[in-house]
């Protein structure tokens, strides 16, 4: 238990450092944007008859920190607001808190990413075992090369090809949105069915993007385990092939949980493309729109939330690995 | 973006360390080079798909170098053939201005490939330097460098690029390549470090150290040559990562359309031409997609060959 607690503490510390780095990047960028939007906003409000004090407070609400004093004072003001979970207000959606917008968008990103990842994980692992067993055959070659190809292709290429096939040539899926706008949102069969229908292509895009990596990783891992002494011993004892492969799969799957974290991270990055192509209102599309709308408070908030999601994914994956691998759990050195 | 990184297994037979006392050392090196070339050719011949991969990359290299020379600076337009369907004169049809789509792909390749090349060189140079240093020195240096690398890997590169695009417009291919390279070295560093840790315990490195050779010699003349195929693999993989990020940014429309390239084409086809709902602009969208698909396929096939060069034991399978 001490081992797990120590690892968790280390991860949390590093996660906090990451969050500080990202928020600092956001702050520096906001302060260095050409045209100084904060000052422009302030002067515009004063021209409209607002008093200087009122204008200052209005800009502070929008951007999350007071636009006066030294750069260091502004930075501390920004960080102070952040620790109170105050990220400012949106310019493009007047009156809306950044945190509110992020919360609703996050749901639309997290669910498809998780479902897509689990799908690709399951299929990739099964075919990875098969590719390892058949690695000397033509089929093993095809599986490995196709895995490499899918792994190397950008998500938007896969998403655009999916869209070209299923929304343009054979339009059996809707091209954009989250559900049929004529349906009443709620826990009823029609609405849920519509949600699933509209989410199918984004989920497939995530799944295809992740699948190649899994098949390659699992094949590599299985090949390594097949060379281990305990497998040779099992074969010498004449164990059934099926039982041997259960041993192989159980051991070979361990490293893949570490890769899971990086995979999720990449998919969160790819969400920007997939959500743009399918006009799916998640975090990625929110970040993109905030940039085109010059909504800097929302941009900083979205960037921060994506980073936090990746940090959390890393921590969860490592804790999972600790729980799954008996050698780590008992405090011994992992292989 | 973080390019996918292949972590190779243990390298093949260790190379005999060079010593000044051996007469005819230049002849020895020539022999080694000839043997290496012969080995490469044998690996390529084992699978025809690898030769196909080399051919594909050759075509793209030619396209990048000579493509713009095949067409006039301002491509001709046909006002009577806006969004024309594919034909013999226009294999992928025309765009919204009546410009040939194939010509756009070919002339747009230079920007894409030049950026990818610059990115790959910087990514691999930085990643290899950090990875070699961390793996060879170990101890405190290793810890510090790997923490920095982990931090590097955790920052989501694509969102960061989007955020940076609000203050920086990446006006030239080299400038964009520089930014992408500085963002992408983390994965390579980690992979190279793993290889260095593995190699430094090998017999030939121990022998070199026993002979009293300097660290510079051991790293530069023993470790690096042993890892050369592995580094080349990562360089090619970095190319796919660079194409991904660069075409992607233009596709999203966050960078100004100063020059034609594949990302601009995708953006105009999808968001300007409605390629996702009507078939009119579909060829316009599919042409750059096909180019990216073929480029990635070529790289994948060549990396497959390099993997076997780096790991001769794979031939036993």
Interface residues (C-beta under 8 A of the other chain):
Chain A: X14 X17 X18 X21 X22 X25 X26 X29 X32 X33 X34 X135 X136 X141 X144 X145 X148 X149 X151 X152 X153 X154 X156 X157 X160 X161 X163 X164 X167 X168 X169 X171 X175 X176 X213 X262 X265 X266 X268 X269 X270 X272 X273 X276 X277 X287 X288 X291 X292 X294 X296 X299 X300 X302 X303 X306 X307 X310 X311 X314
Chain B: X1 X2 X4 X47 X49 X147 X150 X151 X153 X154 X155 X156 X157 X158 X159 X160 X162 X163 X164 X165 X166 X167 X237 X240 X243 X244 X247 X248 X251 X252 X253 X254 X266 X270 X275 X276 X277 X278 X279 X282 X285 X286 X289 X292 X293 X296 X297 X299 X300 X301 X303 X304 X317
